[in-house]
Amino acid sequence: MSVNTTMLAIVLVLMVSTIAAPFLFILYLWRKDRHQREHSVLRNFPILGKVRYILEKVGPEMRQYLFLNDNESKPFSRNDYEAAVISGKYKSRIIGFGSERDFEGGGFYLQNVLYPTNRDELRIDNREIVSTRLYQVEEDNLFTRKERIVEREVGPYLLTEEDSIVIGKQTCREPFRIRGLVGQSAMSFGSLGENAITALFGVRTEDGAFSEAAFKAKSELPQVRAFELKLAQGAKTRGGHIDGAKVTEEIARIRNVKVGVTIDSPNRFSEFKTDRELLDFIERLRDIGGKPVGIKLVVGRLSDVEALIQEMASSGKHPDFITVDGGEGGTGATYQELADTVGLPLKAALPYVHRLLVDHGLRDRITLFASGKLVTADKIAVALALGADCVNIARGLMFNVGCIQAQVCHTNRCPVGVATTDPKLQHALVVDEKSFRVTNYIISLREGLYNMAAAAGLDTPTKLSLEHVAYKYPDGRVKRGEELFDGQAKDG
């Protein structure tokens, strides 16, 4: 056989193989799915049914990137996501051509004044310069994008000493002074990997009970400034869940649990089951540790919250701070029915708790935190006006360490290495680079709060209260903040 004939034969074989291979693969799938008993659509329509499942699989990504507009995606819109990421990467909150907010719908608005505060009149402490890194875009075309990292020194936008918030001033041996209104919500080690969480302090025994010795040891660490008892979290008013696949040896050692065993925290602490017992337990922790102790709760049955605050007023015992988490709050893993329906949203719950504290004469003794999708400065400013002294955020920080809203936090398969303990996936998260993004994001939020305060005619965001916001209804009616919640401003 000649060389040419041999080459022709090889080409023919390759052509036949190229044509036959897909056909044989499709035939294999057809026979396999035709005889399986699990999926009805595949038994009747093996090929079309397979296409359906493929489209269903890639549907979330297609909707997120192609079909939903910039304000539609849940749990966070693309605008909210990008606002958090861009402020962390570039320390910028500048937009062009106008807002994409739905101005026809209802919502809160800041009441700006005719004569706003000048920048040099704002009470900002920028003496402590922060060294950070920012990205600088050099080229941004359809197929090419060039950026470089530049070193920058920026102001931290801290509150002045006079405006700082002191938690536990009258109750603790070591009060906690806060000069930044934005904090990090508790995010557990195991739910997130070690590259996303640098430290977590567990104070439980192996069987889940409270360990006084462990608590005392942790309270002596200078990095620990306060303790929070989580009665509930916005998206899960029961205990937390971490799949056993995420429980590595290191997590098991730190959290005092068993390797590879799923962690299902109980619905509540076993140490107390009444308001009086809760307040006594808080007093016990404060005596042991000498540092502020607070609670995190989700407002559900209003009478329960009112009874708790009444007990605080009558007993003289109370936490140093209360964190109100809205039902829209997030988590790595919870049940759908709890996330969607249990717990009031933050903008309904926060003013209610604030008003109760005012009515019972406790507002000046208890610092009020708010949490629940507060990822931008304007949302934080509204929370401050509705009664909060400070806010805690989680998902905004997760965005800035790489989260892309894949919504697979509970599977240990986070594609960007945030909500996973898989070493191979965690490799994607470079701690040094992401730490600068988090720094820029927090400082950007602080700066944005001063912009909001200035527009309202204030010299510091700590003075924001109900009188500085208004609510516009979809039909165009407007109510001032004081008219919405029984006329109670923040200072009572």
C-alpha positions in Angstrom: 0.0 0.0 0.0 1.4 3.4 -1.0 2.0 6.2 1.4 -0.8 8.2 -0.1 -3.2 5.3 0.2 -2.2 4.9 3.9 -2.7 8.5 4.6 -6.1 8.5 3.0 -7.1 5.5 5.0 -6.0 7.2 8.2 -8.0 10.4 7.3 -11.1 8.3 6.6 -10.8 6.5 9.9 -10.5 9.8 11.7 -13.5 11.2 9.9 -15.6 8.2 10.6 -14.5 8.3 14.2 -15.3 12.0 14.5 -18.7 11.4 13.2 -19.4 8.2 14.9 -18.1 9.1 18.4 -20.8 11.7 19.1 -23.5 9.4 17.6 -22.4 6.5 19.8 -22.3 8.7 22.9 -25.8 10.0 22.2 -27.0 6.4 21.6 -25.4 5.4 24.9 -27.2 8.2 26.8 -30.4 7.3 25.0 -30.3 3.7 26.1 -29.2 4.5 29.6 -31.8 7.1 30.3 -34.6 5.2 28.4 -34.3 2.4 30.9 -33.6 4.3 34.2 -36.5 4.6 36.6 -35.7 7.8 38.5 -36.7 10.6 36.0 -39.9 10.3 34.0 -39.0 12.9 31.4 -35.8 11.0 30.6 -37.7 7.7 30.1 -40.0 9.3 27.5 -37.6 11.8 26.0 -34.0 10.8 26.8 -32.2 13.4 24.6 -34.5 16.4 25.1 -34.8 15.6 28.7 -31.0 15.6 29.1 -31.0 19.1 27.4 -33.6 20.2 30.0 -31.4 19.1 32.9 -28.3 20.8 31.4 -30.2 24.1 31.0 -31.5 23.7 34.5 -28.0 23.2 35.8 -26.6 26.4 34.2 -29.8 28.4 34.7 -28.6 30.3 37.8 -25.5 31.5 36.1 -27.4 32.4 32.9 -29.9 34.4 34.8 -27.3 36.1 37.0 -25.0 37.2 34.1 -27.4 37.5 31.1 -31.1 37.8 31.8 -31.7 39.5 35.1 -31.3 43.3 35.2 -28.9 45.0 37.6 -31.5 45.3 40.4 -33.3 41.9 40.1 -30.9 39.2 41.3 -31.4 37.7 44.8 -30.3 37.6 47.5 -28.2 40.6 46.3 -28.6 42.5 43.1 -25.7 43.0 40.7 -25.6 46.7 41.7 -25.3 45.8 45.4 -22.6 43.2 44.7 -20.6 45.5 42.4 -20.9 48.4 44.8 -19.2 46.3 47.5 -16.6 44.8 45.3 -15.6 48.0 43.5 -15.3 49.9 46.8 -12.9 47.2 48.0 -10.9 46.9 44.9 -10.6 50.5 43.8 -11.9 52.4 47.0 -14.4 54.1 44.7 -18.1 54.6 44.9 -18.4 56.9 41.9 -21.1 56.0 39.3 -22.0 57.7 36.0 -25.2 58.9 34.3 -27.6 58.3 37.3 -29.0 55.8 39.7 -30.7 52.5 38.7 -32.9 52.5 41.8 -36.6 51.9 41.2 -37.8 55.4 42.2 -41.4 54.4 41.5 -41.4 51.8 44.3 -41.5 52.4 48.1 -38.4 53.0 50.2 -36.5 55.1 52.6 -34.7 58.3 51.6 -32.3 60.6 53.4 -33.8 64.0 54.1 -31.1 66.3 52.8 -31.0 69.9 54.0 -30.7 73.1 52.0 -27.4 74.0 53.6 -25.3 70.8 54.1 -22.3 70.5 56.2 -19.0 71.5 54.6 -16.2 68.8 54.5 -14.0 70.9 56.8 -16.8 71.0 59.4 -17.2 67.2 59.7 -15.8 65.6 62.8 -13.5 63.1 61.3 -10.3 61.7 62.8 -7.9 61.0 59.9 -4.7 61.4 61.8 -3.9 57.7 61.7 -2.9 57.1 58.1 -3.6 53.6 56.7 -1.2 52.0 54.2 -3.2 50.0 51.7 -3.2 48.9 48.0 -5.6 49.7 45.3 -6.1 48.5 41.8 -5.6 51.1 39.0 -7.1 50.4 35.6 -4.8 51.1 32.7 -6.7 49.5 29.8 -10.3 48.2 29.7 -11.3 46.9 26.2 -13.6 44.1 25.1 -10.9 41.4 25.0 -8.2 43.0 27.1 -8.1 44.5 30.6 -4.9 45.7 32.3 -4.6 46.7 35.9 -1.8 47.3 38.3 -1.6 47.5 42.0 -0.6 50.8 43.5 0.4 51.6 47.1 -1.7 54.3 48.7 -2.0 56.0 52.1 -5.6 56.8 53.1 -7.4 58.2 56.1 -9.3 55.7 58.2 -12.4 58.0 58.7 -12.6 57.3 62.4 -15.0 58.9 64.8 -13.4 61.4 67.1 -12.8 60.4 70.7 -15.8 62.6 71.7 -18.1 60.8 69.3 -16.9 57.3 69.9 -19.3 54.7 71.3 -18.3 53.0 74.6 -19.9 49.6 75.2 -20.0 48.4 78.8 -18.8 51.8 80.3 -20.9 51.4 83.5 -20.8 47.6 83.8 -17.4 46.2 82.8 -13.8 46.2 84.0 -12.7 46.6 80.4 -15.2 48.6 78.3 -15.0 48.4 74.5 -14.5 51.8 72.8 -15.7 51.9 69.1 -14.5 54.5 66.7 -15.8 52.9 63.5 -19.5 52.2 63.0 -19.0 49.2 60.8 -18.1 45.8 62.2 -17.9 42.2 61.1 -20.8 39.8 61.9 -19.8 36.6 63.5 -18.9 34.0 60.8 -17.9 30.6 62.0 -14.7 28.7 61.2 -15.8 25.7 59.3 -18.7 27.5 57.6 -15.8 29.5 56.1 -12.3 28.2 55.5 -9.2 29.4 57.4 -8.2 31.6 54.4 -11.4 33.5 54.9 -11.5 33.5 58.7 -8.3 34.3 60.6 -9.5 33.4 64.1 -12.5 32.0 65.9 -12.8 31.5 69.7 -14.9 28.6 70.8 -15.9 28.2 74.5 -17.8 24.9 74.5 -17.1 21.4 75.8 -17.0 18.5 73.4 -20.7 17.7 74.2 -21.7 21.3 73.4 -22.1 22.6 77.0 -20.6 26.0 78.1 -17.1 25.8 79.4 -16.3 28.4 82.0 -12.6 27.6 81.9 -12.4 28.0 78.1 -14.4 31.3 78.4 -12.1 32.7 81.0 -9.0 31.8 78.9 -10.5 33.5 75.8 -11.5 36.6 77.8 -7.9 37.1 78.8 -6.8 37.5 75.1 -6.3 41.2 74.3 -7.8 40.7 70.8 -11.1 39.7 72.4 -13.0 42.9 73.2 -16.5 41.6 73.8 -18.7 38.5 73.7 -22.0 37.9 71.9 -24.6 35.3 72.8 -26.3 34.4 69.5 -29.9 33.6 70.4 -30.8 33.5 66.7 -29.6 34.6 63.3 -31.6 36.2 60.6 -31.7 33.3 58.2 -31.8 30.6 60.9 -33.6 31.0 64.1 -32.4 27.6 65.1 -28.9 26.4 65.7 -26.2 26.4 63.0 -25.3 23.5 60.6 -21.9 22.5 59.2 -21.7 19.4 57.1 -19.2 16.8 58.3 -17.2 17.1 55.1 -16.1 20.6 56.2 -15.0 19.6 59.7 -11.2 19.2 59.3 -8.8 18.2 62.1 -7.9 21.9 62.7 -11.6 22.9 62.9 -12.4 20.0 65.2 -9.5 21.0 67.5 -10.4 24.7 67.6 -14.2 24.1 68.0 -13.8 21.1 70.2 -15.8 18.7 68.0 -15.1 15.5 66.2 -13.4 15.3 62.8 -15.7 14.6 59.9 -18.9 14.7 62.0 -21.7 17.1 61.0 -22.2 19.9 63.5 -25.9 20.6 64.2 -26.0 23.2 67.0 -29.1 23.1 69.3 -32.0 25.5 68.8 -30.9 27.3 72.0 -28.4 27.4 74.8 -29.1 24.7 77.4 -27.8 27.0 80.2 -31.0 29.1 80.2 -34.6 29.0 79.1 -36.2 32.0 80.7 -35.5 35.8 80.5 -34.3 35.9 84.1 -31.9 33.0 83.5 -30.6 34.6 80.4 -29.8 37.9 82.2 -28.2 36.0 85.1 -26.0 34.1 82.6 -25.0 37.4 81.0 -24.0 38.8 84.5 -22.0 35.6 85.1 -20.1 36.0 81.8 -19.4 39.6 82.5 -18.1 38.8 86.0 -15.8 36.1 84.7 -14.4 38.0 81.7 -14.7 41.6 82.7 -15.6 42.5 79.2 -18.9 43.5 77.5 -21.5 40.8 76.8 -24.3 41.2 74.4 -27.0 39.1 72.6 -27.9 38.7 69.0 -31.6 38.1 68.3 -34.2 38.0 65.6 -37.5 39.7 66.3 -40.4 37.3 65.8 -43.1 37.1 68.5 -43.3 40.8 69.6 -44.5 39.9 73.0 -41.4 37.8 73.7 -39.1 40.8 72.9 -41.2 43.1 75.0 -41.2 40.7 78.0 -37.4 40.4 77.8 -36.9 44.2 77.8 -39.4 44.5 80.6 -37.4 42.0 82.7 -34.2 44.0 82.0 -35.9 47.2 83.3 -37.4 45.6 86.4 -34.3 43.5 87.3 -31.7 46.1 86.5 -29.8 43.4 84.7 -29.2 43.8 81.0 -26.7 43.0 78.2 -24.2 45.6 77.2 -25.4 45.5 73.6 -28.1 43.9 71.5 -27.6 43.0 67.8 -30.9 43.0 65.9 -30.5 40.7 62.9 -33.2 41.0 60.2 -34.9 38.0 58.7 -33.1 38.8 55.4 -29.8 38.0 57.0 -27.6 35.4 55.5 -25.9 32.2 56.4 -23.8 29.4 55.0 -26.5 26.8 55.5 -30.0 26.7 56.8 -33.4 25.4 55.9 -35.5 27.2 53.2 -38.6 27.4 55.3 -36.7 29.2 58.1 -34.8 31.6 55.7 -37.9 32.7 53.9 -40.6 33.0 56.5 -39.2 33.2 60.1 -38.1 36.5 61.5 -39.1 40.1 60.7 -37.0 42.1 58.2 -34.5 44.5 59.8 -36.4 47.8 58.9 -39.4 46.5 60.8 -37.5 44.9 63.7 -34.9 47.5 64.5 -37.2 50.5 65.2 -39.4 48.2 67.4 -36.5 47.2 69.6 -35.2 50.7 69.7 -38.6 52.1 70.8 -39.0 49.4 73.5 -35.6 50.3 75.0 -36.5 54.0 74.9 -39.9 53.4 76.6 -38.3 51.3 79.4 -35.5 53.8 80.1 -32.7 51.5 78.8 -31.7 53.1 75.6 -28.7 55.0 77.0 -27.3 51.8 78.7 -27.5 49.4 75.8 -25.7 49.8 72.5 -27.8 48.7 69.5 -26.3 46.9 66.5 -28.1 46.2 63.3 -27.3 43.5 60.7 -29.0 42.2 57.5 -27.8 43.0 53.9 -26.3 46.4 54.9 -23.6 46.3 52.2 -23.5 50.0 51.2 -23.2 53.3 53.1 -26.7 54.5 52.2 -28.2 51.3 53.7 -26.1 51.6 56.8 -27.1 55.3 57.2 -30.8 54.3 57.1 -30.2 51.6 59.8 -28.5 54.2 62.0 -31.4 56.6 61.5 -33.9 53.8 62.4 -32.2 53.3 65.8 -28.9 51.5 65.4 -25.7 52.8 67.0 -23.5 50.5 64.9 -23.9 47.9 62.2 -22.4 44.5 61.6 -22.0 43.0 58.1 -20.9 39.6 56.8 -21.7 39.1 53.1 -20.2 42.5 52.0 -17.0 41.3 53.5 -17.4 37.9 51.8 -17.7 39.6 48.5 -14.4 41.3 49.1 -12.6 38.1 49.8 -13.9 36.6 46.6 -17.5 35.4 47.0 -19.4 35.4 43.7 -22.8 34.3 45.1 -22.5 30.8 43.8 -24.9 29.8 46.6 -23.2 26.5 47.3 -21.9 27.5 50.8 -23.4 24.4 52.4 -21.7 21.9 50.0 -18.0 22.5 50.7 -17.6 23.2 46.9 -17.3 27.0 47.0 -15.6 27.7 43.6 -13.6 30.7 45.0 -12.3 29.1 48.2 -14.4 31.2 50.7 -17.0 28.9 52.1 -15.0 25.7 52.0 -12.4 23.8 53.9 -11.1 22.0 50.8 -7.4 22.9 50.5 -7.5 22.8 46.7 -10.4 25.2 46.5 -9.0 27.4 49.3 -5.8 27.9 47.3 -7.7 30.4 45.1 -8.1 32.8 48.0 -4.9 34.8 48.5 -5.1 36.2 52.0 -2.6 39.1 51.5 -4.5 40.5 48.5 -8.0 40.1 49.9 -7.0 41.7 53.2 -6.4 45.0 51.4 -9.7 44.8 49.7 -11.5 44.3 53.1 -9.6 47.3 54.5 -10.6 49.5 51.5 -14.2 48.4 51.7 -14.6 49.2 55.4 -12.9 52.6 55.0 -15.0 53.3 52.0 -18.2 52.6 54.0 -17.0 54.9 56.8 -16.3 57.7 54.3 -19.7 57.2 52.7 -21.4 57.6 56.1 -19.8 61.0 56.5 -21.1 61.9 53.1 -24.6 61.0 54.2 -24.2 62.9 57.4 -23.1 66.0 55.6 -26.0 65.9 53.3 -28.3 65.7 56.3 -26.6 68.8 57.8 -24.8 66.8 60.5 -21.1 66.8 61.4 -21.0 63.1 62.4 -23.0 60.0 61.3 -23.6 59.1 65.0 -26.3 61.9 65.0 -28.4 60.3 62.3 -32.0 59.6 63.6 -35.5 59.2 62.4 -35.9 62.9 61.7 -33.3 62.5 59.0 -35.1 60.0 56.9 -38.4 59.9 55.1 -40.4 57.0 53.6 -41.9 57.3 50.1 -44.8 55.0 49.2 -45.3 53.7 45.7 -48.3 56.0 45.2 -46.1 59.1 45.9 -47.2 59.8 49.5 -44.3 60.7 51.8 -44.0 60.3 55.6 -41.3 61.7 57.7 -39.4 59.2 59.9 -40.8 60.5 63.1 -44.3 59.8 61.8 -43.6 56.2 61.0 -42.7 54.8 64.5 -44.8 56.6 67.1 -42.7 59.8 66.9 -39.6 58.3 68.6 -36.3 59.7 67.5 -33.1 57.9 68.3 -32.4 59.9 71.5 -35.9 59.2 72.7 
